[in-house]
Amino acid sequence: MQHTSKRNNTTRELLLFMSLTNDILFTATTVHLEHITTALNCLVPFGAKEDVLIIIDEEGLSFASEKSHIIKIQLFLSKDLFTLYNFDSSKAPFEKVCVKLNHILDSVNVANNVNNSGTGGSSNSNNNNNNNNNDETDFLECTLSYDGDGTPFVFIFEDALITERMEYSTYLIKEMDVFDILQIDLDRIEYECIIQGDILFNTLQDLKELDCKECYLYVSAKKNNKPHFSFIFKNEQLGLSRISLPSERTCLEKVEFMNNADGQRDQSAPQEESISYFDFQMLDKISKSVKIASKVLFRKDTRGVLSVNILSKTNNIIPVGNFRKSSATLQNRKKTNVLPKNYSGIVIDITMIEKESESGFQDIIEMVNRDENTISTKIRASRKRRRSDEQILDDEDSQNANTTSVNLGPTQNKKPGVPLFF
């Protein structure tokens, strides 16, 4: 990672000119740096010091990461977030590059902190004239650029006084086949349900405080004429316990089971339930993403792959902050934090594979029977894919991308799909 800083720099303008004349592969500019930071922080539970895969195309930026070949996250930022967005698709429909996540986060966090506290002479109370002059331009602009294999991924931070350029080393792309494995089969959906984000986040926090280690996910469409979505877990002090989400539509908006044959809704199908088994440390990785969610869509297919699709409420996650600045500056910052009307928000898709339960589901079925008195014992058991719990070792042989040779394996010409929301 290289860092340069200078005043009155025209680097950003040069990059934009080069992108418009197709002399550079990709460049984009935004003032919504805090929003990008919020999004990137959702990747931290999957490994802050790991490589993050960035996929660039004409629609926007996707950031992807995985852990132990059993869980992955893909996060999408639309081009509408950027005031200027240019990608030269004449060379390829999309571009992939790997960058260390912690390098990017360190830089954007520092830039955000400096921007929120004021920079240079604009924070000096004795320079009232400077304050007034900078009120209208007191915001931080961020430009991203990348020119293909062998070049660094560049961040440029610029305000009225200073320009900083950060160059991040890029790495060879390896083992991309995991993104094909961790894909939900939309033709074999078992069920889908929609949950309010704050309700789900509070539930995950409760499970964490109760020291949950392993967790059963129980879903029922119409048990006792009400939908049910519950987390069942074992605790040394509490024994077998359950936390159920409220069944009101304001909390649990939808629970619907599908027909296994073709993935279509079957209104005539009998009442059905489903039980899945997960390590809680895997479920806990979605907490940062769920925290910013307005709604969360759960989908599970008959192979045992669970998809958690998250859509954020953009007007609730951008902190304006308590700036000790003039009122004009404060109003200007509020204006720069207003996201575009056509921007869809942060879209996140997390998929994971359920575990085999060595003890089976009998004790879980008995618990639900005991608590509810009426339940079909024909619990739906998925044809689960067996998985290994081995941890992936850090790649010791990751190389700086100083060559155009990139090993993409079987996914060389494939772009991971943009996360889908209902």
C-alpha positions as CSV (number, residue, x, y, z in Angstrom):
1,M,0.0,0.0,0.0
2,Q,1.4,3.3,-1.0
3,H,0.3,6.7,0.2
4,T,0.9,10.2,-1.2
5,S,-0.5,13.5,-0.1
6,K,-0.3,16.9,-1.7
7,R,-2.2,20.1,-2.1
8,N,-3.9,21.5,-5.2
9,N,-3.5,18.1,-6.9
10,T,-5.1,17.5,-10.3
11,T,-4.7,13.7,-10.2
12,R,-8.5,13.1,-9.9
13,E,-9.3,15.3,-12.8
14,L,-6.7,13.5,-14.9
15,L,-8.2,10.1,-14.0
16,L,-11.6,11.2,-14.9
17,F,-10.4,12.6,-18.3
18,M,-8.6,9.3,-19.0
19,S,-11.6,7.2,-18.1
20,L,-13.9,9.2,-20.4
21,T,-11.4,8.8,-23.2
22,N,-11.1,5.0,-22.5
23,D,-7.5,5.3,-21.4
24,I,-8.3,3.7,-18.0
25,L,-10.5,0.7,-17.3
26,F,-12.5,2.0,-14.3
27,T,-13.1,5.1,-12.3
28,A,-15.9,6.4,-10.0
29,T,-16.4,9.3,-7.8
30,T,-18.6,9.7,-4.7
31,V,-19.2,11.9,-1.7
32,H,-20.9,9.1,0.3
33,L,-17.7,7.7,1.9
34,E,-19.5,7.0,5.2
35,H,-22.1,4.9,3.3
36,I,-19.3,2.9,1.6
37,T,-17.6,2.4,5.0
38,T,-20.8,1.1,6.5
39,A,-21.1,-1.4,3.6
40,L,-17.5,-2.6,3.8
41,N,-17.8,-3.2,7.6
42,C,-20.3,-5.9,6.8
43,L,-17.4,-7.9,5.3
44,V,-15.3,-7.8,8.5
45,P,-16.8,-10.9,10.2
46,F,-15.6,-12.9,7.2
47,G,-12.0,-11.9,7.7
48,A,-10.8,-8.4,8.1
49,K,-7.2,-9.3,7.0
50,E,-8.4,-11.5,4.1
51,D,-8.6,-10.8,0.4
52,V,-11.9,-9.3,-0.8
53,L,-12.9,-10.0,-4.3
54,I,-14.1,-6.8,-6.1
55,I,-16.2,-7.3,-9.3
56,I,-16.6,-4.2,-11.5
57,D,-19.1,-3.9,-14.3
58,E,-21.4,-1.3,-15.9
59,E,-24.0,-1.6,-13.1
60,G,-21.8,-1.1,-10.1
61,L,-19.4,-2.7,-7.7
62,S,-19.7,-6.1,-5.9
63,F,-17.5,-7.1,-3.0
64,A,-17.3,-10.8,-2.2
65,S,-15.7,-12.9,0.5
66,E,-16.0,-16.4,1.9
67,K,-15.0,-18.4,5.0
68,S,-14.1,-22.1,5.3
69,H,-16.0,-23.0,2.1
70,I,-19.3,-23.1,4.0
71,I,-20.4,-19.4,4.0
72,K,-19.9,-16.5,1.6
73,I,-21.0,-12.9,1.4
74,Q,-21.6,-10.8,-1.7
75,L,-22.3,-7.1,-1.3
76,F,-23.5,-4.8,-4.2
77,L,-23.2,-1.0,-4.5
78,S,-25.1,0.4,-7.5
79,K,-23.4,2.9,-9.8
80,D,-26.2,5.3,-8.7
81,L,-24.3,5.9,-5.5
82,F,-21.5,7.6,-7.5
83,T,-21.7,11.1,-9.1
84,L,-19.5,9.8,-11.9
85,Y,-19.1,6.2,-12.8
86,N,-17.3,4.9,-15.9
87,F,-16.3,1.3,-16.8
88,D,-14.8,0.4,-20.2
89,S,-16.8,-2.7,-21.1
90,S,-15.3,-2.9,-24.5
91,K,-12.4,-4.9,-23.1
92,A,-14.5,-7.3,-21.0
93,P,-18.1,-7.3,-19.6
94,F,-16.7,-7.2,-16.1
95,E,-13.4,-7.1,-14.2
96,K,-12.3,-9.0,-11.0
97,V,-9.5,-8.0,-8.6
98,C,-8.5,-9.0,-5.1
99,V,-7.5,-6.5,-2.4
100,K,-6.8,-6.8,1.3
101,L,-10.0,-5.6,3.1
102,N,-8.2,-4.1,6.2
103,H,-6.0,-1.9,3.9
104,I,-9.1,-0.3,2.4
105,L,-10.9,0.0,5.8
106,D,-8.0,1.6,7.5
107,S,-7.8,4.3,4.9
108,V,-11.5,5.1,4.7
109,N,-11.9,5.1,8.5
110,V,-9.1,7.6,8.8
111,A,-10.5,9.8,6.0
112,N,-14.0,9.7,7.7
113,N,-12.5,10.7,11.1
114,V,-10.6,13.6,9.6
115,N,-13.6,14.7,7.6
116,N,-15.9,14.6,10.6
117,S,-13.5,16.6,12.9
118,G,-12.6,19.2,10.2
119,T,-9.3,19.5,8.3
120,G,-6.6,22.0,8.0
121,G,-7.2,25.7,8.8
122,S,-11.0,25.3,8.5
123,S,-11.1,24.1,12.1
124,N,-9.2,27.1,13.5
125,S,-11.7,29.3,15.3
126,N,-9.4,32.3,14.7
127,N,-9.8,32.1,11.0
128,N,-13.4,33.1,10.6
129,N,-12.9,34.1,7.0
130,N,-11.5,30.7,6.1
131,N,-14.4,29.1,7.9
132,N,-16.9,31.0,5.8
133,N,-15.0,30.3,2.6
134,N,-14.9,26.6,3.3
135,D,-18.5,26.2,4.4
136,E,-19.7,25.6,0.9
137,T,-16.9,23.1,0.0
138,D,-16.4,21.4,3.4
139,F,-17.0,17.8,2.3
140,L,-14.8,14.9,1.3
141,E,-14.8,13.4,-2.2
142,C,-13.6,9.9,-2.9
143,T,-12.5,8.6,-6.3
144,L,-11.8,5.0,-7.1
145,S,-9.8,3.7,-10.1
146,Y,-8.4,0.5,-11.5
147,D,-6.6,-0.1,-14.8
148,G,-6.6,-3.9,-15.0
149,D,-4.2,-6.7,-14.1
150,G,-0.9,-5.7,-12.7
151,T,-2.0,-2.2,-11.6
152,P,-2.9,-1.1,-8.1
153,F,-6.5,-0.3,-6.9
154,V,-6.5,3.4,-6.2
155,F,-8.4,5.5,-3.7
156,I,-8.2,9.3,-3.9
157,F,-9.5,11.4,-1.1
158,E,-10.0,15.1,-1.8
159,D,-11.4,18.1,0.0
160,A,-11.0,21.8,-0.5
161,L,-7.5,21.8,1.0
162,I,-5.7,18.5,0.4
163,T,-5.7,15.5,-1.9
164,E,-4.5,12.1,-0.7
165,R,-3.8,9.1,-3.0
166,M,-3.8,5.5,-1.7
167,E,-2.6,2.7,-3.9
168,Y,-3.5,-0.9,-2.8
169,S,-1.6,-4.0,-4.0
170,T,-3.8,-6.3,-6.0
171,Y,-3.5,-10.1,-5.9
172,L,-4.0,-13.1,-8.1
173,I,-7.5,-14.5,-8.0
174,K,-7.6,-18.1,-6.8
175,E,-10.1,-20.8,-5.8
176,M,-13.1,-19.0,-7.3
177,D,-15.0,-22.3,-7.6
178,V,-16.3,-21.8,-4.1
179,F,-18.7,-19.1,-5.3
180,D,-20.3,-21.7,-7.7
181,I,-20.7,-24.2,-4.8
182,L,-22.3,-21.7,-2.4
183,Q,-25.2,-20.8,-4.7
184,I,-28.8,-21.4,-3.8
185,D,-30.8,-23.4,-6.4
186,L,-33.7,-21.2,-7.3
187,D,-35.5,-24.2,-9.0
188,R,-35.5,-26.2,-5.7
189,I,-36.5,-23.6,-3.1
190,E,-37.9,-25.2,0.0
191,Y,-39.3,-22.1,1.7
192,E,-38.8,-18.4,1.8
193,C,-39.7,-15.9,4.5
194,I,-39.3,-12.1,5.0
195,I,-38.4,-10.7,8.4
196,Q,-38.0,-7.1,9.7
197,G,-34.3,-6.4,10.1
198,D,-34.4,-4.9,13.6
199,I,-36.3,-7.9,15.0
200,L,-33.8,-10.4,13.6
201,F,-30.8,-8.3,14.8
202,N,-32.2,-8.2,18.4
203,T,-32.8,-12.0,18.3
204,L,-29.2,-12.7,17.1
205,Q,-27.9,-10.5,19.9
206,D,-30.0,-12.4,22.5
207,L,-28.6,-15.7,21.2
208,K,-25.0,-14.3,21.5
209,E,-25.6,-13.1,25.0
210,L,-26.9,-16.6,25.9
211,D,-23.7,-18.1,24.7
212,C,-25.3,-20.1,21.9
213,K,-22.9,-22.5,20.3
214,E,-25.1,-24.6,18.0
215,C,-28.5,-23.6,16.7
216,Y,-31.5,-25.2,15.0
217,L,-33.6,-23.0,12.7
218,Y,-37.3,-24.0,12.8
219,V,-39.7,-22.6,10.2
220,S,-43.4,-23.4,9.9
221,A,-45.9,-21.8,7.5
222,K,-49.2,-22.3,9.3
223,K,-48.8,-24.1,12.6
224,N,-51.8,-23.2,14.8
225,N,-52.8,-21.0,11.9
226,K,-49.8,-18.7,12.4
227,P,-46.4,-18.6,10.8
228,H,-43.4,-19.5,13.0
229,F,-39.7,-18.7,12.8
230,S,-37.7,-19.9,15.8
231,F,-34.1,-20.4,16.9
232,I,-33.7,-23.5,19.1
233,F,-30.5,-24.0,21.0
234,K,-29.0,-26.0,23.9
235,N,-27.5,-24.2,26.9
236,E,-25.8,-25.8,30.0
237,Q,-27.9,-23.7,32.3
238,L,-31.2,-23.4,30.4
239,G,-31.2,-26.7,28.6
240,L,-33.1,-26.9,25.3
241,S,-34.5,-23.4,24.7
242,R,-36.2,-21.5,22.0
243,I,-36.5,-17.9,20.9
244,S,-39.4,-17.3,18.5
245,L,-40.0,-14.2,16.4
246,P,-43.4,-12.5,16.8
247,S,-45.8,-13.9,14.2
248,E,-47.4,-10.6,13.4
249,R,-47.0,-9.4,9.8
250,T,-45.3,-6.3,11.0
251,C,-42.4,-8.5,12.2
252,L,-42.7,-11.8,10.3
253,E,-44.0,-10.5,7.0
254,K,-44.1,-13.8,5.1
255,V,-43.5,-17.5,5.5
256,E,-44.2,-19.6,2.4
257,F,-43.3,-23.2,1.4
258,M,-42.7,-24.2,-2.2
259,N,-43.3,-27.3,-4.3
260,N,-40.0,-29.3,-4.5
261,A,-40.7,-30.5,-7.9
262,D,-40.4,-27.3,-9.8
263,G,-39.9,-24.6,-7.2
264,Q,-43.4,-23.2,-7.7
265,R,-45.8,-22.2,-5.0
266,D,-48.3,-25.0,-4.2
267,Q,-51.3,-23.6,-2.4
268,S,-52.9,-27.0,-2.0
269,A,-49.8,-28.6,-0.3
270,P,-50.3,-29.7,3.3
271,Q,-48.9,-27.7,6.2
272,E,-45.1,-28.1,6.3
273,E,-42.2,-27.4,8.6
274,S,-38.5,-27.3,8.2
275,I,-35.6,-27.7,10.6
276,S,-32.0,-26.8,9.8
277,Y,-28.8,-27.1,12.0
278,F,-26.0,-24.5,12.0
279,D,-23.0,-23.4,14.0
280,F,-24.0,-20.2,15.7
281,Q,-20.6,-18.6,14.8
282,M,-21.7,-18.9,11.2
283,L,-25.1,-17.3,11.8
284,D,-23.4,-14.6,13.9
285,K,-21.4,-13.5,10.9
286,I,-24.6,-12.0,9.4
287,S,-25.2,-9.7,12.4
288,K,-23.4,-6.7,11.0
289,S,-25.3,-6.9,7.8
290,V,-28.7,-7.5,9.5
291,K,-28.0,-4.4,11.7
292,I,-28.5,-2.1,8.8
293,A,-31.3,-4.1,7.2
294,S,-34.9,-2.9,6.6
295,K,-36.0,-6.4,5.5
296,V,-34.3,-9.8,5.4
297,L,-35.3,-12.5,3.0
298,F,-34.5,-16.1,4.0
299,R,-34.5,-18.8,1.4
300,K,-33.5,-22.4,1.7
301,D,-33.3,-25.0,-1.0
302,T,-33.7,-28.8,-0.7
303,R,-29.9,-29.3,-0.8
304,G,-29.4,-27.5,2.5
305,V,-28.2,-24.2,1.2
306,L,-29.5,-21.2,3.1
307,S,-29.6,-17.7,1.5
308,V,-29.9,-14.6,3.6
309,N,-30.7,-11.6,1.4
310,I,-30.5,-8.2,3.0
311,L,-31.8,-4.8,1.8
312,S,-30.8,-1.7,3.7
313,K,-32.8,1.4,4.5
314,T,-30.5,4.1,3.2
315,N,-32.1,7.0,5.1
316,N,-31.4,5.3,8.4
317,I,-27.8,4.2,8.3
318,I,-25.9,7.4,7.3
319,P,-24.9,9.3,10.5
320,V,-24.8,13.0,9.9
321,G,-22.7,13.3,13.1
322,N,-22.3,16.0,15.7
323,F,-19.8,18.4,14.0
324,R,-18.5,21.3,16.1
325,K,-18.6,23.5,13.1
326,S,-20.7,26.4,11.8
327,S,-24.4,25.9,11.1
328,A,-23.7,26.5,7.4
329,T,-21.1,23.7,7.4
330,L,-23.5,21.4,9.2
331,Q,-26.2,22.0,6.7
332,N,-23.8,21.4,3.8
333,R,-22.7,18.1,5.3
334,K,-26.3,17.0,5.7
335,K,-26.9,17.8,2.0
336,T,-23.8,15.8,1.0
337,N,-25.1,12.8,3.0
338,V,-28.4,12.7,1.2
339,L,-28.3,9.7,-1.1
340,P,-29.6,9.8,-4.6
341,K,-33.4,9.1,-4.9
342,N,-32.9,6.3,-7.5
343,Y,-30.2,4.6,-5.3
344,S,-31.5,1.2,-4.2
345,G,-29.4,0.9,-1.1
346,I,-26.8,-1.7,0.1
347,V,-27.9,-5.1,-1.2
348,I,-26.2,-8.1,0.5
349,D,-26.5,-11.8,-0.2
350,I,-25.1,-14.3,2.3
351,T,-25.3,-18.1,1.6
352,M,-24.2,-20.9,3.9
353,I,-24.5,-24.7,4.1
354,E,-26.3,-26.3,7.0
355,K,-24.5,-29.0,9.1
356,E,-25.4,-32.6,9.6
357,S,-26.9,-33.1,13.1
358,E,-25.4,-36.2,14.6
359,S,-28.2,-36.5,17.2
360,G,-30.9,-35.9,14.6
361,F,-34.0,-33.7,15.1
362,Q,-36.0,-35.9,17.4
363,D,-35.5,-33.9,20.6
364,I,-36.3,-30.7,18.6
365,I,-39.5,-32.2,17.3
366,E,-40.5,-33.4,20.8
367,M,-39.9,-29.9,22.2
368,V,-42.1,-28.2,19.5
369,N,-44.7,-30.9,20.1
370,R,-44.6,-30.3,23.8
371,D,-44.8,-26.5,23.5
372,E,-47.4,-26.3,20.8
373,N,-49.4,-29.6,21.4
374,T,-50.2,-29.8,17.7
375,I,-47.6,-30.2,15.0
376,S,-47.1,-32.5,12.1
377,T,-44.3,-35.0,12.9
378,K,-43.5,-35.0,9.2
379,I,-40.7,-32.5,9.6
380,R,-39.1,-31.7,6.3
381,A,-35.5,-33.0,6.2
382,S,-33.3,-31.5,3.5
383,R,-31.1,-33.6,1.4
384,K,-28.1,-31.9,2.8
385,R,-24.8,-31.6,1.2
386,R,-22.1,-32.9,3.5
387,R,-19.5,-30.4,4.3
388,S,-16.1,-30.2,5.9
389,D,-15.5,-27.9,8.9
390,E,-11.8,-27.5,8.1
391,Q,-10.6,-24.0,8.3
392,I,-8.9,-22.5,5.2
393,L,-5.3,-21.6,5.8
394,D,-4.1,-18.2,4.8
395,D,-2.5,-18.2,1.4
396,E,1.2,-17.8,2.0
397,D,1.9,-17.7,-1.7
398,S,-0.4,-14.7,-2.6
399,Q,1.5,-12.7,-5.1
400,N,1.5,-9.1,-6.0
401,A,-0.3,-8.8,-9.3
402,N,2.6,-7.8,-11.5
403,T,1.6,-10.1,-14.4
404,T,-1.4,-10.4,-16.6
405,S,-1.7,-14.1,-15.9
406,V,-4.7,-14.6,-13.6
407,N,-5.8,-18.1,-12.4
408,L,-9.6,-18.1,-12.3
409,G,-10.0,-21.8,-12.6
410,P,-13.4,-23.0,-13.8
411,T,-15.0,-19.6,-13.3
412,Q,-12.8,-17.7,-15.6
413,N,-15.6,-16.4,-17.7
414,K,-18.3,-16.2,-15.0
415,K,-19.4,-13.3,-13.0
416,P,-20.9,-14.0,-9.6
417,G,-24.5,-13.0,-9.8
418,V,-25.7,-9.7,-8.3
419,P,-27.6,-10.5,-5.1
420,L,-31.3,-10.8,-5.7
421,F,-34.0,-9.4,-3.5
422,F,-37.7,-10.2,-3.8
